[in-house]
Amino acid sequence: MTGTATAIDFERARFNMIEQQIRPWDVLDQRVLDVIAATPREAFVPEKYHTTLAFSDISIPLEHDQYMLPPKLEGRLLQSLYLQPTDKVLEIGTGSGYLTACLARLAAQVVSVDMFADFKYATERKLAGQGIANVELNVGDAAAGWGDEGQFDAIVVTGSLPVLHQGFHRSLNIGGRLFVIVGQPPMMEALLITRVGPDQWAQESLFDTVIPPLLNAATPAAFKF
């Protein structure tokens, strides 16, 4: 297969991913769809999945027992945050770097944190290959929070939280949005939490889903008789 044929196949697969997975999941924001169309997902998945699973409706396995989120979930996440070109975004869980790239193309600046240094260094190379320079990558444990009071316009947590805590709430600016998936299998709830005042947050339920938990996230206290 020639390089040109491969590129055409990738574009067809990307088009089908958007039209058959993402758009039917009520992702209709054209700016989000354009960013997904322009960001080569195949450049971020593990190499062994480039031509098999890159555009599939599944969570793709990564190193360290981590996963890429399914494309339709990434699309809904990006749309839900209502990102503006002036926004500063915090991403908890860099992973493959694909969502990081999409966030960077929708916002002014992205700060991304992951526990695994190899994810950081691999993402640095991938972002550089896409000409993306507005991302700060960090290695650390952000399960309980990251960033000072009023530092971000949007925060996205890419692993589920068994228990919703307040560790990210105050890192939002007034009007800032937090996307987080809360709960335990078999059912979890995607939430959009908006800081509406110095000590006020509004919470909106978006949809039900199930994704792996964020490493080191707090778990419910064990019931004692």
N, C-alpha and C positions, 0 to 999 in steps of 0.2 A: 504494500500500500504506500502510495506516495505521501509526502508531507502535505501537499495540497488537499488530497482526498481526506487525510486525517483531520485537517482543519475544518473542512466542510462537514465531516461527521460530528465533530465537537459542536459546531454551530447549530446543526440540526438537533442534536441532543439537548443543547441549551434552550433552544426555542421550544422543544417539546416539554422540557422541564417547567418552563414558565407557563405555557398554555395548558398543560395537563395536570400539573401539581399545584403551582403557586397561585395562579389566577383563580382557579376554582375554589381555593381556600379564602376567597374574598380579599386577596391582595390586589387592589386596583389602583393604588397610588402610582402614577406613571413614573415619577422620579425614582421610586424604589425599584420598579420593574426595569427601568433603564440602567440602574446601577448593577442589578443582578445580571442583566444581559451583557454588560460591559466588563464584568469581573470574571475571569476564566477560572471557574471552580476546579477544573482539572489540574490547574497549577498549584492547588493547595491540598488536594487529597494525597494520601500516600501513593507512591508511584505504581505500586502493584494494582491499584484500583482505577488508574487513569482511564482506561478504556472499557471498564466493566461496571463500576459502581458510582462513578463521579457524579452522575445526574440522577441516581436512583432515589426513590422515596423511602430512604432508610437512614438510620444513624450509622455513619461509616466508622469502623474501628480505627483508633489511633494508638500510638504507644502509651504505655502506663495505664492501660485499661480505660482510656478516655475515648470520647466519640465526637464526631462532627454531628451537629444537629441536622435533621432532615431539611431539604430545601424549602418546603412549604412553611415549616416552623420558623426558619430564618426570615422568610418573607414577611410573615405576620408580625414577627418581633420588630423588624425594621420599620414596618408601616405603623405599628402601635406607638412607637417612640416619637413620631412627628418631628423628626430631626430637621433642624434648620442649618443653613450654611455657616452660621456663626456659633453653633453649639460646641461645647466641650463635653466629651463623652468618656465615661469610665466603663471598661469592659472587664468583668471578673471571669477569668478563664480564657486565655488566648487560644489554646488548642491548636488547630491547623492554621489559624491566621486568616481564614476566608471571611468570617464575619467581621474581623478586624478591618480587613480591606474595604468591605462594603460600608462599614461605619465611617471609615476615613473619607470615603468619597461622598458621603452625605453630610458630614459635619466639618467643623474647622480644625478640631484637634481630638485625638483619641489617646487615652491612657489605658493600657491593657496590662493585666497582671496574671501571671500563671505560676504555679508551684514548680514547674519543670523547666530548667534552664535550656534544655535542648529544644523545647517548643519556642522559647524566645528567640534563640539563634536561627532556627529554621525559618521562623516568621520574618525576621529581619531580612533574610535573603529573598524570601518570596515578595515582600513588600517592595524591596529595592528593585526587583525584576519588573514590578508593575509601575514603577515611578512614583510610589506613594511615600511621602516624606513627613507627613503630619501625625505620626504615631510615636508615642513614647512607650517602650516595652519594659516591663519590670518582672523580676522574679521574687515571689513572696507568697505568703499565706494570707489571702484577703477574705477568708470565709466569714469573718466577723466584722468586716468593714475595711475601707481604704479611703484615705483622703480626708481633708479638713472640712469644717463647717462651710456650707455653701460654695463648694468648689466645682460642681458639675451641673450641666444642664440636663444630662441624661445618664442613667446607669443601667447596664444590662448584666444580669447574672446568668451565665450559660449552663450552670448546673442547678438542679432543683435544691430547694431548702426544705428539709423535713418540717422545720418550724420557722415561721416568719419571725425575724428579729428586727430590731431597730438600728442595726449597725450601719446601714446605708442611707437611712432616711435623712439625716442631717447633713450628709455630704452633698445633697441636692440644693441647688439654688431655689429661690422662690419661683414657682412655675416649672421646676425641674421634674422629670419623669423617671421612675424606676420600673423596669420590667423584670419580673421574677416569677418563677414557677414554684409553687408551694405545695407541700403535702407528701404523701407516701403512696406507693403502689397499693391498689390497682388504679387509683385516680388522683391526679394532681390538678391544680388550678393555676392557669396563667393570670397574673395580676398586673395591672398598671397602677402604680401609686404615684400621685402627683402632690408635690409640696405646695400647698395653697396659702400658707402663712408661716410665721416663725415657729409655731408649735401646732400646725394643722396639716394633715395629709388626707387627701381623698383617695379612695380605693375603688377600682373598677375591675370586675371579673371579665376576662376576655374569652377564654375557652378552656376546655379540659384536655389534658394530655398526660404523657408519662415520659420523663427523661431521667437519666442517672443523676444521683445527688452530687452536689458540689463537695469536693474533698474537704474533710474536717468541719463540715457544716454541723451545727448543733442538732441533736436529735431529741425527740420527746422524752421527758422524764419517765422512767419505768414506774408503772403503777404498783403500789405497795398495799398489801392487805393490812 
